[in-house]
Amino acid sequence: MKLSVVIPAHNEAASIEQTVLQVAGVLAREEIDHEVLVIDDGSTDGTSGVVEAAAARHGDRVRCLQSHYSRGFGFTVRAGLDRFEGDAVAIYMADGSDDPEDLVSYHRLLLEGYDCAFGSRFMPGSKVSGYPRLKLVLNRLVNRGIQSLFRHGYNDTTNAFKAYHRDVIENVRPLLANHFNLTVELPLKATVRGFSYAVVPISWRGRSEGESKLSLQEMGSRYLFIVLYVFLEHHLTRGDYHRADYVERPRGPAMVARLRPDRRGLDSG
C-alpha cells in the first residue's frame, strides 16, 4: 500500500525542510512505499525552494506543487487530495507539530483493513507539549460538543492529522470547507457515511518556528456550519450518501476501534 502524505504549507520555510526530511526518513526506514506532497499556498518566504532542495535527497518521493485553488488551508488540502497518487493519504502539518512515527501506526491500521486511521492527543498513551492554555480549553469544549452531538467516542475530531483510504476521499466529495474547518468535515463525513475507523494515541508538540495560521475568532462560525451540515445530512437524508458496499472489517490491535459509525462507540476521553 502506497501512502501519500499531503502537507499544506504557507510561509513555512523555517520548519518545512525538517518536517519533510523527518517524514520521508521514517517512512523509508520502515520500508513503506510513499510520497510526500507539499502543497504551497502562495508562500512568499521561499517555502517551495526549501522543499525542492529537500526533494533532491529523496528523488521523486518528495514533490512540491502550487495550490491550484484560492488561498486558504482547506483549499490547500483539497489541492493535495486532487493530486495524490497513493492508495491512502495522510494529512500532516508543516509546522512539525505532528510526529512522523505516528504515520507508521496509521499505515498499519489501514493495512489491517480500517478505512480511516484517526489519532487522539487526549487518550492514554498520547503525548502533548506546548499547547497554549486557551486553545487547549477551547479545543476540549469543541470536541466534547462534537462528541456529544454525533454520539461517538472519538475525542479529537478537530485535529487535522488523520489518514484515509482513497475510496473514502472519493466518497466524501464534494468538500465544502475552504479553511481549517476541513479538518472537521473530512472525518465527520467519513464516519456518518459508514466508513470504519480506528483510533490510536499520538504525540503533538507546539510549533517552535513560524506563526500559527489558525484564527479562532474567524473560524468559530465556519466550524459550526460544517458540524451542523454533516449532522443534518446524517439525520435527514435517510442514508442517501451512506456507503452502499459497507462490510465489517476485522478488528486490529488499536486501543480504540469501531467498525460501525452509526453505533455508540467507546469513550476514549
C-alpha positions in Angstrom: 0.0 0.0 0.0 1.4 3.3 -1.0 0.9 6.1 1.5 0.7 9.7 0.3 1.5 12.4 2.9 -0.1 15.8 2.0 1.5 18.7 3.8 -0.2 22.1 3.2 2.2 24.9 3.7 2.0 28.7 3.7 5.2 30.6 4.6 6.8 27.6 6.4 10.3 28.0 5.2 11.7 27.9 8.8 10.2 24.4 9.5 9.3 22.7 6.3 12.7 21.2 5.5 13.0 19.4 8.8 9.3 18.2 8.6 9.8 16.8 5.1 13.1 15.1 5.9 11.7 13.5 9.1 8.6 12.2 7.4 10.5 10.8 4.4 13.2 9.4 6.6 10.8 7.5 8.9 8.7 6.1 6.0 11.9 5.0 4.2 13.2 3.4 7.3 10.0 1.4 7.7 10.1 0.4 4.0 6.7 2.0 3.4 6.0 2.9 -0.2 5.3 6.6 0.0 5.2 10.0 -1.5 5.5 13.3 0.4 3.5 16.0 -1.3 3.9 19.6 -0.1 1.2 21.9 -1.4 2.4 25.5 -1.3 -0.4 28.0 -0.6 1.2 31.1 -2.2 4.1 31.4 0.1 6.4 34.4 -0.2 9.2 33.3 2.0 10.8 30.7 -0.3 9.0 27.6 1.1 8.9 25.9 -2.3 12.6 26.4 -2.8 13.3 24.8 0.5 11.2 21.8 -0.4 12.8 21.4 -3.8 16.2 21.3 -2.1 15.0 18.6 0.3 13.5 16.7 -2.6 16.9 16.4 -4.2 17.8 14.0 -1.3 14.7 11.7 -1.9 14.1 11.8 -5.6 10.6 11.7 -6.9 9.2 10.6 -3.5 9.1 14.3 -2.4 7.3 16.9 -4.5 6.2 20.5 -4.1 3.2 21.7 -6.0 1.5 25.0 -6.0 -2.2 25.0 -5.0 -4.5 25.5 -7.9 -7.2 27.0 -5.7 -7.7 30.2 -3.9 -5.9 30.9 -0.6 -6.9 29.0 2.5 -5.9 25.9 4.5 -8.9 23.9 3.3 -8.3 24.8 -0.3 -4.7 23.8 0.0 -5.5 20.4 1.5 -8.1 19.9 -1.3 -5.4 20.6 -3.9 -3.3 17.8 -2.4 -6.3 15.5 -2.3 -6.8 16.2 -6.0 -3.3 15.2 -6.9 -2.0 12.5 -4.5 -1.1 9.2 -6.2 -1.1 6.7 -3.3 -3.7 4.1 -2.2 -4.2 6.1 1.0 -3.5 9.7 2.1 -2.5 11.3 5.4 -2.8 15.0 6.1 0.3 16.2 8.1 1.1 19.7 9.4 4.0 21.6 8.0 5.0 23.2 11.4 6.4 19.9 12.8 3.7 19.6 15.5 2.9 16.0 14.4 5.1 13.0 15.0 6.2 11.1 11.9 6.4 7.9 13.9 2.6 8.1 14.1 2.4 7.8 10.3 3.7 4.2 10.8 0.8 3.4 13.2 -1.7 4.9 10.8 -0.3 2.8 7.9 -0.6 -0.4 10.0 -4.2 0.3 10.8 -5.0 0.9 7.1 -3.3 -2.4 6.2 -5.4 -4.2 8.9 -8.5 -3.2 6.9 -9.7 0.0 8.5 -10.9 2.7 6.1 -9.6 5.6 8.3 -6.9 5.9 10.9 -7.5 8.6 13.5 -5.2 9.8 16.3 -6.1 11.2 19.6 -3.9 13.6 21.6 -6.2 13.1 24.6 -6.2 9.4 25.5 -3.9 7.1 27.5 -0.5 6.8 25.8 -0.7 10.2 24.0 1.9 12.9 24.5 1.2 16.7 24.2 3.6 19.5 24.9 3.5 23.3 24.3 -0.3 23.5 23.8 -1.4 27.1 24.6 -3.8 27.1 27.5 -6.7 29.0 25.9 -6.6 27.0 22.8 -6.5 23.7 24.8 -9.6 24.7 26.8 -11.4 25.7 23.6 -10.3 22.5 21.9 -11.7 20.3 24.6 -15.0 22.2 24.7 -15.5 22.0 20.9 -14.5 18.3 20.7 -16.8 17.4 23.6 -19.6 19.2 21.8 -19.0 17.2 18.6 -18.6 14.0 20.6 -22.0 14.5 22.2 -23.8 15.6 19.1 -22.7 12.7 17.0 -22.7 10.2 19.9 -19.4 8.7 19.1 -16.4 8.0 21.3 -13.8 9.9 19.4 -12.5 13.0 21.3 -10.1 14.7 18.8 -12.1 15.3 15.7 -10.7 18.8 15.1 -7.1 17.5 14.7 -6.0 17.6 11.0 -3.6 14.7 11.3 -5.5 11.7 10.0 -5.2 9.1 7.3 -7.8 7.8 4.8 -8.1 5.2 2.1 -8.5 6.7 -1.4 -12.1 5.4 -1.6 -13.0 7.4 1.5 -11.8 10.6 -0.1 -13.7 9.9 -3.3 -16.9 9.2 -1.2 -16.9 12.4 0.9 -16.7 14.7 -2.1 -17.7 17.4 -2.9 -15.9 19.0 0.0 -17.3 22.4 1.2 -14.8 23.7 3.7 -12.2 26.2 2.5 -10.4 26.8 5.7 -9.4 24.9 8.9 -12.9 23.6 9.2 -12.0 21.0 6.6 -10.3 19.1 9.5 -13.8 18.5 10.8 -15.6 17.9 7.5 -13.4 15.0 6.4 -13.7 12.7 9.5 -17.3 13.5 10.2 -18.4 12.8 6.7 -16.3 9.6 6.6 -17.9 8.3 9.8 -21.5 9.2 9.1 -21.2 7.7 5.6 -20.3 4.3 7.0 -16.6 4.0 6.8 -14.7 2.1 9.5 -12.0 3.7 11.6 -9.6 3.0 14.5 -8.1 5.5 17.0 -4.6 5.3 18.4 -2.7 7.7 20.8 -0.4 10.1 19.1 2.1 12.8 20.0 1.8 16.5 19.4 4.1 19.5 20.2 3.6 23.2 19.8 5.4 24.8 16.9 8.9 26.2 17.5 9.2 28.1 14.3 6.9 30.5 12.4 3.4 31.6 13.4 0.1 29.7 13.6 -2.3 30.4 10.7 -5.4 29.4 12.7 -7.6 32.3 13.9 -10.1 31.1 16.4 -12.2 34.2 16.1 -12.6 33.8 12.4 -13.1 30.0 12.4 -15.9 29.6 15.0 -18.9 30.1 12.7 -17.2 28.0 10.0 -16.7 25.1 12.3 -20.3 25.4 13.4 -21.5 25.4 9.8 -19.7 22.2 8.9 -20.7 20.4 12.1 -24.4 21.3 11.6 -24.2 20.5 7.8 -22.9 16.9 8.5 -25.3 16.5 11.4 -28.3 17.3 9.2 -27.0 15.1 6.4 -26.8 12.2 8.9 -30.3 12.6 10.3 -32.3 14.0 7.3 -31.0 12.3 4.1 -32.2 8.8 5.1 -28.8 7.3 4.2 -28.7 8.7 0.6 -24.9 9.3 1.0 -24.1 6.3 3.1 -21.6 3.9 1.7 -23.6 1.3 -0.1 -21.0 -1.5 -0.1 -20.1 -1.4 3.6 -18.7 -4.6 5.1 -17.3 -5.2 8.5 -13.6 -5.5 8.6 -11.5 -7.4 11.1 -10.6 -5.6 14.3 -6.9 -4.9 14.8 -4.9 -4.2 18.0 -5.8 -0.5 18.1 -6.5 0.9 21.6 -9.9 2.2 20.4 -11.6 0.6 17.3 -15.0 1.0 15.9 -16.5 -0.7 12.8 -20.0 0.8 12.6 -20.0 4.6 12.9 -23.8 4.6 13.5 -23.4 2.8 16.8 -22.4 4.4 20.0 -18.7 3.7 20.5 -16.3 3.6 23.3 -15.4 6.9 25.0 -11.7 7.4 24.7 -11.6 10.6 26.6 
